Amino acid sequence: MEILFVRTAVILISLAASLLAGCATGNSAADHPPTLKDAFKNDFPIGVAINQNQFTGLDTNGVALITSQFNAISPENVLKWEKVHPHPGTNGYDFAPGDVYVAFGEQHHMLIVGHTLVWHSQTPSWVFQDESGRRLSGTNAADRELLLHRMRDHIQTVVGHYKGRIKIWDVVNEALNDSRSENDTNLLRQTSPWVRILGMDFIVKAFEYAHEADPDAILRYNDYSIENPAKRQRLIKLITCLQSQHVPVMAIGSQTHANLIWPEPDLEDDFLTEISRLGLPIHITELDVNGSQAGQRSQDADIMQNAQANAGGQPFATVQEKLAHQYGDLFKTFLKHRDAIKLVTFWGVTDTDSWRSNGQPLLFDGNWRPKPAFDEVIKTAE
Ligand code: G3I
């Protein structure tokens, strides 16, 4: 009898325990896993670059991740000059994809970024030629005038079209000299047609034109590898020079196309400390961490050359572990500088979407599943 009583009690207790466990599971974090935007809600918005399949809704799994994890978006390609303004003349604009991108952001109450107004890449060749196809020359005043006029038309039409809706613009992209040598005195990228024809003026004017078109928009200078000492000093020189002329540059975009060993925590920390002294908000604009073996080379080369070199490399066997470690270090440093950092944006949703997909550089795999790096990033917020 006594044994029966004990047995019944044990069964009842374990039943109650399993019911309680069931209740607990029903309300546990497992059912409501943390999201990036919630984890960092007291620190900075978390953005992501999205592509056409995503903002048109075709990639439904991608959309689910974008809307649940992120609260800011950047257009990976559709607002670049070649897409939004492929042909000369007033009929040369195509706002259709950009309009869908912006509507997507509004529908989901996201902070909407515009990328990018003036860049040497993804800009049609007619921009730098006259009507007969002759290359514009920096020593010809009429050519300079023509290019400035085109740039003004482009900036004012595009920024004007999205006035009040796109809140942040990358106005000038990747204009700094890449060289890692501190003895290289060229401030700007000498191979850029903008630099060749207009010199420093194109940067000054681009910001002024954008500010005229939307005085409320936050205007960014955006570049990569600016953590490295020589390029960092050029950035400081450029921004200080613009500030001394009251040019409306309002934020610094650090792309942060990282790899497994670069930037080291000390380098990132020093960089953010030094750059924040300029007094402008810092945005991490194109974050990813390249896990391919070929992607571990130094970051002084042109970013597109890096992309080509990375295309061949296989990922390391322990890539997810290494990636998690690097992402953890980066976010710890971002959090340390949370007073200066006002936005952190990933350059793509899943590894498959990425411009360097074989480096598996993002927080979600090709099946839209969070990777160990995702957990590591969330952990830094806790
Ligand atoms: O749209 C065409 C398509 O019609 C064609 O069939 C296909 C064939 O190759 O190409 C498609 O265009 C590609 C485009 O991405 C859209 O997928 C271009 O070839 C390709 O060059 C382009 O690459 C983009 C790259 O910028 C161009 O410079 C990447 O998606 C984009 O992630 C990358 O983003 C840049 C930032 O804007 C600036 N900072 C560096 C960053 C990484 O390179």
Residues whose N, C-alpha, C, O or C-beta is under 5 A from the ligand:
A	BS01	G3I	E76 N77 S121 I303 W355
